[in-house]
Amino acid sequence: MVDYALMNSYLYMGKDKPVKEMTEQALREGRPVDEILQHGLIYGMSVVGEDFKQERLYVPEVLMAARAMKAGVAILKPLLAECETSSSAGVIIMGTVQGDLHDIGKNLVCLMAEGAGFEVHDLGTDVNASTYINALKEHKGSLVGMSALLTTTMTYMAKVINALEEEGMDDIKTCIGGAPVSQMFADEIGADGYGADAASAVDLFKDLIGADVAKA
């Protein structure tokens, strides 16, 4: 019988092959897909996120753990799409705002958000307001995550928030992050939250939309 604690340990150590094999084993044993996802993968990644936040792990280790998780998710993904009972913690639309091509921080947030059970749609870099809005409509998103590394592009975040309001999408949560961004700037432009780092961003997503999804 598959040992989820051991599977979590392999994921934590970034051992993608054992995680993939144990995912396949769990399926052969008839374990529910959601159970494998939650107990075998998401729980392990949540420990990675917490240790990253506490600086017990660093970016290379997190990337290795994320790779291991993706190896397991790749096995489950076709089954999750067919499983009516499967659910995510919420749908997030992520992107680096228009004029900015930096994506390392954004990519790490996406990985950790997926590891926490969110459905993440990464729009890449240089994303304008209409692209965010179209993606929100297409994927029925609950939250927009915007990243910027340049002081010259961070002001575009306010334009995205204004565009959402003009579109009548006031219920969409907005979160911002990046080196030049601060909580003060988030308050100034009317964003719902600011993530100082990837782990804090995921905690913020949970606070803003995770509880709402759980109640649904």
N, C-alpha and C positions, 0 to 999 in steps of 0.2 A: 504494500500500500504506500502511495506517495507520501512523503514527509514534507509538509509545507514549510516547517521550520528550517529544514535543510535546504529547501528550494530558495527560501528567503536569504539564507547565508550565501548560497552560490551567486544569487543576484547581487548581493551586497559586495561580493568580491569581484564582480564583473565577469563571471564565468558563463559566457553565453551558451556554450554547447551543453553543459549539464542542465541549465535552465530550460533549454529547448527540449531536451530528452525527457525531463521530468514533466513538462507540460504535456507531451505526447503520452507519457505513461498515465497521467491523471485522466486523460481522455479515454484511454483504453480501459481504465478501471470504471468508467461510467460516471466520473465526477461531473457535476453541473458546470457549465462553462463559466457562469458568473462566480461560482465558488473558486474556481481555479484562478480567475482574474483577480478577485479580491484578496484571497488568502495566500495565493502563491506568488503573485506579482505586485499588486498595488501595496500590500502591507510591507513587503520588503523594500519597495521604493520609498515608502513614507519614512522608514528608518534612515535611508540614505539622505533624504531631504532634511531630516532633523539634525543628523550629524554634520551635514554641510552647513546648516545654519549655525551650529555650535562650533564650527571650524575644526571639527574632528576629521572631516574629509574635505578634499579640495576638488577643483574643477576636473582634473584628469580622472579621478576616481569616480566622480559622478557620471562622467561621460561613459566610462566603462560599464557602470551599473545600468545606465540607460540603454546601452547596447544590448546587455543581457536581457533586460526586460523586453525590448523590441523583438528579440529572438522568440520569446514566449508568446508575445502578442501576435506575431505573424502567424503562429499556428492557430490561435483562437479567433483571429479576425473574421474569417469566412463564416465561422459558427456564430459569432456575436451578431453579425449582420442578419442571420436567419432567426436568431433567438428573440422572440417578442418580449420576453421578460428582462432582457439585458438592458441596462441603463447606464448612462454616464453621470458624472457628478455635475455636468453642465456643459454647454457648448461655448467655446471661447474663440474669438476671431483675433488673431495676432498679426502684427506687422510693424516694420520700421517706417516711420512717417515719410511723406514726400520730401525729396531732396536729400535724404540720408541713406547711405548704402551700408551702414554698419549693422552687423547681425549676430555677433557672437553672444552678447548678453541675451538677446531675444531668443536665440536658438536654445540656450540653456533653460530659459523660462519655459519654453514649449516642451522640452524634454521632461522637465520636472512636473509640469502641469499634467502631461499625459500619464506620468508615473503616479500621479495622485488620483487618476481616474477621470480626468476631464477629456472631453472630445475637443481637440485643438485643430483649428484650420489656420495654417501659417501662410500668410499672403506674401511673405518675403520682405523685400526692401523697397523704398521709394513708393510707398502706398498712399494714394490720394483718398479723399473723403468718399467719393462715389464708389470706389472699390471696396472700402470697408462696409458701406451701406448695402451694396449688392451682395456681398458675402454674408452679411447678417441675415438678409432676407432668404438667400438660397439655403443656408444651413440652419436657419432658425436659431441664431446665436443669442446668448443672454448677456455677453460681456465682450467689450473691445479692449484689447491690450495694445498700447502704443509705446514704441521705443524710439529714442533719439540719442545720439552721441554728440551732436553738434549744437551749439547754442543758437545757430542760425536756423535750425530746423525744428527745435523744440516748440517754437511758437505755432507751428502748424497743428499741434495737438489741439489747440483751442478752436481752430477752424473745423476740425473733425467733430468736436463736441457740439459746435454751433450747427453744423450740417445735420447731425442726428436730431437736434431739437427742431430744426426746420422741417425735417422729414416726419416729425411726430413720433420719434422713437425715444421718448424721454425715459422709458422704462429700461432701456439698455444701460448697463453699468459700464463705466469707463475707468480704466486704470492706466497709469503712465509709469515709465521708468527710464533709466539711462543716467549716465554720469552727470550731465548738467542739470538734471531734474531734481526737485525737492518736494517735500510735503507742502511747503509754502506755495510753490508754483502750482501744484495740484489744486490747492484751495483757491488760488487766484483765478484759474481757468474753469473751475467748476467740475473737475474730475472727481469721481467717486473714491479714488484711492491712489496711493503711491507705493510702489515696491522698491525698497532700497537695494534688494538683491533677489536672486531667483527664488530662494526658499521663502522669503518674506512675501514675494509676489503670489506664490501658491497659497500661502496662508490667507492672503487678502482675497483671492478668488473664492476660497472656501467660505470666508465670512460673508462675501457679497452675494454669491449665487448658490453655494453648496447647500445652505440651509433651505433655501427656497425650493431647490430640486428635491430635497429629501421629503419636503412636505407635500409635493405634487403627487 
